């Protein structure tokens, strides 16, 4: 290896060499292989044929929140961290600490199989020959304070937060102020679309989280929105998006990666429940009462493993071993996204270890 490294260094630095560009590329690939290890999978036939013809790059599309698309070029040894950094620069993000809070996710079969791509993994190891894998960018951690100087930054964060909000992944405060909360958020979403007229009943339903629809009266919500319109001044699209995100920040599960749980090994936890994971802890919250039922600090997690369904109609699971040597504890959860949750927590743990 030292001889190959020295040869490639000399060849790539020699302007008289007819193979200077090729040597520079090989030297760069060799350095990455030393840093990140080799490719997990052999290149597909199409990739090999392109390399033999001198085509060392490939265009791919990264799906951004809001169904936006970002086209970039990758090479044989391009790792996820390079693509994430490139997109973050478009959002005006330059601090490494904040860049590490984003991750690429690979999905196939219409989203039935999803997992985050680690920063040091090669993009080509996730791309199949039939182009059936979709790569999308998400913000995985939210520790760094948000800033709204860049329009692309605003649009991406608004779209991700709005998607989670409408899916019911961010719990609202279920109290007498529920219609006012939902109405305020509905107006911000309406103005974010650039619409100046009052929202219709159907539009209000579209702006309301799915789990909340059965808890509110449509007429009461419309009346609440009409009262809000008398006191609130309409906002421009970008300001409305910022206000929406800043209101969502106040919700109980903001900053967590949230997953619905179908069964749990702890009998005292009411079902259905929600599991949330962030950089600090794993929490389990009762869906209806919003009671915090369990909290596991990530620093106490010793080991995790995924569990196969007991039968064809069963649900996969995740087992978490945590606690101390003197007081070890185990808890398992059954949920459809067990593998995604396992890999997400793993990436969060690795990200925490890389922080100074």
C-alpha positions as semicolon CSV with decimal commas, in nm:
position;residue;x (nm);y (nm);z (nm)
1;X;0,000;0,000;0,000
2;X;0,275;0,259;0,077
3;X;0,430;0,196;-0,266
4;X;0,098;0,237;-0,447
5;X;0,026;0,554;-0,248
6;X;0,366;0,703;-0,328
7;X;0,338;0,615;-0,697
8;X;-0,007;0,774;-0,730
9;X;0,107;1,084;-0,539
10;X;0,399;1,132;-0,774
11;X;0,195;1,064;-1,089
12;X;-0,088;1,297;-0,984
13;X;0,163;1,577;-0,908
14;X;0,353;1,541;-1,236
15;X;0,212;1,777;-1,504
16;X;0,423;1,601;-1,768
17;X;0,251;1,268;-1,704
18;X;-0,010;1,165;-1,961
19;X;-0,203;0,994;-1,681
20;X;-0,206;1,282;-1,432
21;X;-0,588;1,313;-1,415
22;X;-0,638;0,938;-1,385
23;X;-0,371;0,914;-1,116
24;X;-0,531;1,201;-0,923
25;X;-0,868;1,023;-0,935
26;X;-0,716;0,691;-0,825
27;X;-0,526;0,860;-0,543
28;X;-0,846;1,026;-0,420
29;X;-1,032;0,695;-0,430
30;X;-0,749;0,521;-0,246
31;X;-0,756;0,782;0,030
32;X;-1,131;0,735;0,072
33;X;-1,093;0,358;0,085
34;X;-0,837;0,400;0,364
35;X;-1,066;0,641;0,549
36;X;-1,400;0,464;0,507
37;X;-1,312;0,108;0,406
38;X;-1,398;-0,059;0,076
39;X;-1,732;-0,077;-0,098
40;X;-1,974;-0,324;0,065
41;X;-2,096;-0,449;-0,273
42;X;-1,922;-0,508;-0,604
43;X;-2,014;-0,252;-0,872
44;X;-2,304;-0,349;-1,098
45;X;-2,241;-0,426;-1,463
46;X;-2,375;-0,086;-1,574
47;X;-2,136;0,096;-1,339
48;X;-1,839;-0,114;-1,456
49;X;-1,919;-0,051;-1,823
50;X;-1,941;0,324;-1,758
51;X;-1,605;0,319;-1,578
52;X;-1,438;0,131;-1,866
53;X;-1,571;0,394;-2,107
54;X;-1,424;0,673;-1,896
55;X;-1,751;0,789;-1,744
56;X;-1,667;0,808;-1,374
57;X;-1,967;1,010;-1,256
58;X;-2,341;0,951;-1,244
59;X;-2,635;1,186;-1,197
60;X;-2,878;1,104;-0,917
61;X;-3,182;1,280;-0,775
62;X;-3,219;1,346;-0,401
63;X;-3,579;1,405;-0,291
64;X;-3,609;1,695;-0,048
65;X;-3,902;1,766;0,189
66;X;-4,193;1,914;-0,003
67;X;-4,136;1,684;-0,303
68;X;-3,852;1,909;-0,419
69;X;-3,575;1,742;-0,616
70;X;-3,203;1,809;-0,607
71;X;-2,986;1,669;-0,885
72;X;-2,621;1,600;-0,816
73;X;-2,329;1,399;-0,954
74;X;-2,170;1,116;-0,760
75;X;-1,861;0,909;-0,831
76;X;-1,758;0,556;-0,741
77;X;-1,637;0,651;-0,393
78;X;-1,878;0,935;-0,306
79;X;-1,996;0,903;0,055
80;X;-2,321;1,032;0,204
81;X;-2,143;1,308;0,399
82;X;-2,033;1,474;0,073
83;X;-2,386;1,485;-0,069
84;X;-2,535;1,606;0,260
85;X;-2,276;1,884;0,282
86;X;-2,344;1,989;-0,078
87;X;-2,718;2,025;-0,013
88;X;-2,660;2,199;0,321
89;X;-2,442;2,457;0,145
90;X;-2,738;2,534;-0,082
91;X;-2,937;2,603;0,236
92;X;-2,667;2,835;0,371
93;X;-2,550;2,587;0,635
94;X;-2,174;2,580;0,683
95;X;-2,125;2,471;1,044
96;X;-2,027;2,104;1,073
97;X;-2,232;2,059;1,389
98;X;-2,553;2,151;1,206
99;X;-2,462;1,960;0,889
100;X;-2,434;1,642;1,097
101;X;-2,798;1,683;1,199
102;X;-2,908;1,594;0,845
103;X;-2,908;1,248;0,690
104;X;-2,993;1,075;0,366
105;X;-3,259;0,802;0,381
106;X;-3,278;0,516;0,132
107;X;-3,620;0,366;0,061
108;X;-3,767;0,108;-0,174
109;X;-4,095;-0,075;-0,234
110;X;-4,295;0,243;-0,197
111;X;-4,144;0,329;0,141
112;X;-4,198;-0,014;0,298
113;X;-3,823;-0,046;0,349
114;X;-3,653;0,269;0,483
115;X;-3,322;0,327;0,658
116;X;-3,084;0,620;0,706
117;X;-2,751;0,618;0,524
118;X;-2,454;0,668;0,755
119;X;-2,231;0,964;0,676
120;X;-1,933;0,740;0,592
121;X;-2,123;0,498;0,368
122;X;-2,086;0,497;-0,010
123;X;-2,390;0,614;-0,203
124;X;-2,333;0,347;-0,471
125;X;-2,374;0,074;-0,209
126;X;-2,741;0,173;-0,183
127;X;-2,824;0,221;-0,550
128;X;-2,963;-0,082;-0,728
129;X;-2,928;-0,149;-1,099
130;X;-3,303;-0,114;-1,155
131;X;-3,310;0,236;-0,995
132;X;-3,572;0,118;-0,745
133;X;-3,406;0,292;-0,448
134;X;-3,510;0,649;-0,367
135;X;-3,280;0,876;-0,166
136;X;-3,427;1,161;0,035
137;X;-3,284;1,417;0,278
138;X;-3,426;1,477;0,625
139;X;-3,324;1,664;0,934
140;X;-3,264;1,396;1,196
141;X;-3,162;1,610;1,495
142;X;-3,272;1,959;1,598
143;X;-3,022;2,068;1,863
144;X;-2,872;2,354;1,664
145;X;-3,095;2,667;1,681
146;X;-3,291;2,728;1,361
147;X;-3,214;3,031;1,146
148;X;-3,420;3,160;0,856
149;X;-3,191;3,370;0,635
150;X;-3,204;3,137;0,332
151;X;-3,518;3,077;0,124
152;X;-3,424;2,714;0,043
153;X;-3,359;2,653;0,414
154;X;-3,704;2,792;0,500
155;X;-3,885;2,586;0,236
156;X;-3,715;2,256;0,330
157;X;-3,769;2,297;0,704
158;X;-4,129;2,410;0,660
159;X;-4,209;2,113;0,435
160;X;-4,058;1,855;0,672
161;X;-4,223;2,005;0,980
162;X;-4,560;2,039;0,804
163;X;-4,549;1,675;0,688
164;X;-4,484;1,551;1,042
165;X;-4,751;1,783;1,182
166;X;-5,023;1,668;0,942
167;X;-4,939;1,301;1,002
168;X;-5,000;1,357;1,373
169;X;-4,639;1,283;1,466
170;X;-4,618;1,602;1,673
171;X;-4,871;1,593;1,956
172;X;-5,090;1,898;2,004
173;X;-5,199;2,016;2,348
174;X;-5,541;1,849;2,377
175;X;-5,725;2,108;2,587
176;X;-5,990;2,377;2,552
177;X;-5,756;2,572;2,324
178;X;-5,735;2,292;2,064
179;X;-5,950;2,468;1,801
180;X;-5,746;2,786;1,844
181;X;-5,418;2,595;1,804
182;X;-5,538;2,413;1,494
183;X;-5,696;2,728;1,350
184;X;-5,378;2,932;1,393
185;X;-5,167;2,660;1,230
186;X;-5,421;2,632;0,949
187;X;-5,395;3,003;0,871
188;X;-5,016;2,988;0,856
189;X;-5,038;2,694;0,610
190;X;-5,298;2,880;0,404
191;X;-5,086;3,194;0,380
192;X;-4,778;2,983;0,306
193;X;-4,952;2,882;-0,017
194;X;-4,990;3,249;-0,109
195;X;-5,369;3,245;-0,070
196;X;-5,536;3,566;0,046
197;X;-5,899;3,451;0,067
198;X;-6,032;3,286;0,386
199;X;-5,981;2,906;0,387
200;X;-6,279;2,689;0,298
201;X;-6,407;2,407;0,520
202;X;-6,228;2,150;0,304
203;X;-5,904;2,345;0,316
204;X;-5,927;2,361;0,695
205;X;-5,965;1,982;0,704
206;X;-5,657;1,952;0,482
207;X;-5,460;2,173;0,723
208;X;-5,559;1,965;1,030
209;X;-5,357;1,666;1,161
210;X;-5,533;1,338;1,085
211;X;-5,562;1,222;1,451
212;X;-5,718;1,556;1,546
213;X;-5,996;1,549;1,286
214;X;-6,216;1,328;1,504
215;X;-6,162;1,547;1,812
216;X;-6,277;1,883;1,677
217;X;-6,602;2,022;1,543
218;X;-6,560;2,156;1,186
219;X;-6,808;2,439;1,247
220;X;-6,632;2,539;1,570
221;X;-6,298;2,538;1,385
222;X;-6,438;2,756;1,106
223;X;-6,577;3,000;1,363
224;X;-6,242;3,009;1,543
225;X;-6,061;3,084;1,217
226;X;-6,305;3,365;1,138
227;X;-6,232;3,522;1,479
228;X;-5,857;3,485;1,422
229;X;-5,887;3,660;1,084
230;X;-6,032;3,964;1,264
231;X;-5,719;4,000;1,479
232;X;-5,436;3,854;1,267
233;X;-5,279;4,033;0,974
234;X;-5,216;3,811;0,668
235;X;-4,851;3,716;0,620
236;X;-4,637;3,668;0,312
237;X;-4,548;3,313;0,213
238;X;-4,201;3,301;0,367
239;X;-4,306;3,474;0,690
240;X;-4,604;3,239;0,722
241;X;-4,373;2,937;0,686
242;X;-4,139;3,074;0,953
243;X;-4,428;3,139;1,192
244;X;-4,561;2,788;1,134
245;X;-4,223;2,631;1,219
246;X;-4,177;2,853;1,525
247;X;-4,520;2,750;1,656
248;X;-4,452;2,381;1,593
249;X;-4,127;2,409;1,793
250;X;-4,344;2,456;2,103
251;X;-4,523;2,121;2,060
252;X;-4,434;1,835;2,300
253;X;-4,265;1,599;2,054
254;X;-4,087;1,848;1,831
255;X;-3,728;1,738;1,773
256;X;-3,810;1,368;1,813
257;X;-3,820;1,106;1,540
258;X;-4,164;0,963;1,608
259;X;-4,304;0,615;1,539
260;X;-4,644;0,461;1,624
261;X;-4,615;0,150;1,843
262;X;-4,867;-0,135;1,827
263;X;-4,750;-0,346;2,122
264;X;-4,503;-0,310;2,406
265;X;-4,354;-0,544;2,665
266;X;-4,442;-0,306;2,949
267;X;-4,806;-0,377;3,049
268;X;-4,853;-0,045;3,229
269;X;-4,808;0,152;2,903
270;X;-5,151;0,211;2,744
271;X;-5,194;0,128;2,376
272;X;-5,175;0,272;2,120
273;X;-4,866;0,469;2,210
274;X;-4,596;0,671;2,037
275;X;-4,220;0,624;2,060
276;X;-3,993;0,923;2,005
277;X;-3,614;0,929;1,977
278;X;-3,380;1,227;1,975
279;X;-3,014;1,288;2,059
280;X;-3,076;1,256;2,432
281;X;-3,341;0,994;2,496
282;X;-3,611;0,754;2,387
283;X;-3,958;0,841;2,518
284;X;-4,287;0,652;2,506
285;X;-4,603;0,861;2,521
286;X;-4,966;0,748;2,542
287;X;-5,140;0,858;2,222
288;X;-5,469;0,962;2,382
289;X;-5,375;1,102;2,722
290;X;-5,029;1,226;2,609
291;X;-4,890;1,094;2,938
292;X;-4,514;1,030;2,939
293;X;-4,497;0,658;3,017
294;X;-4,128;0,580;2,980
295;X;-3,797;0,758;2,928
296;X;-3,470;0,583;2,837
297;X;-3,158;0,804;2,821
298;X;-2,958;0,715;2,509
299;X;-2,639;0,701;2,713
300;X;-2,790;0,405;2,901
301;X;-2,866;0,203;2,586
302;X;-2,634;-0,097;2,585
303;X;-2,761;-0,297;2,290
304;X;-3,047;-0,317;2,042
305;X;-3,170;-0,582;1,803
306;X;-3,461;-0,616;1,563
307;X;-3,713;-0,895;1,613
308;X;-3,879;-1,092;1,336
309;X;-4,259;-1,125;1,330
310;X;-4,386;-1,440;1,499
311;X;-4,591;-1,527;1,191
312;X;-4,683;-1,392;0,847
313;X;-4,950;-1,164;0,993
314;X;-4,729;-1,041;1,276
315;X;-4,544;-0,713;1,324
316;X;-4,163;-0,680;1,352
317;X;-4,015;-0,548;1,672
318;X;-3,721;-0,377;1,836
319;X;-3,561;-0,493;2,161
320;X;-3,370;-0,236;2,367
321;X;-3,130;-0,339;2,644
322;X;-3,045;-0,049;2,874
323;X;-2,954;0,043;3,229
324;X;-2,644;-0,034;3,430
325;X;-2,452;-0,354;3,495
326;X;-2,609;-0,369;3,842
327;X;-2,961;-0,303;3,711
328;X;-2,996;-0,422;3,348
329;X;-3,337;-0,376;3,186
330;X;-3,499;-0,485;2,862
331;X;-3,801;-0,355;2,675
332;X;-3,938;-0,448;2,335
333;X;-4,173;-0,270;2,100
334;X;-4,372;-0,401;1,804
335;X;-4,405;-0,153;1,518
336;X;-4,406;-0,165;1,139
337;X;-4,099;0,059;1,116
338;X;-3,884;-0,144;1,354
339;X;-3,580;-0,164;1,124
340;X;-3,597;0,206;1,036
341;X;-3,616;0,291;1,407
342;X;-3,318;0,065;1,483
343;X;-3,099;0,229;1,217
344;X;-3,220;0,579;1,307
345;X;-3,124;0,539;1,674
346;X;-2,790;0,388;1,566
347;X;-2,713;0,689;1,345
348;X;-2,812;0,930;1,623
349;X;-2,582;0,748;1,866
350;X;-2,294;0,759;1,618
351;X;-2,356;1,128;1,552
352;X;-2,342;1,196;1,928
353;X;-2,013;1,010;1,958
354;X;-1,860;1,220;1,678
355;X;-1,950;1,548;1,850
356;X;-1,659;1,714;2,039
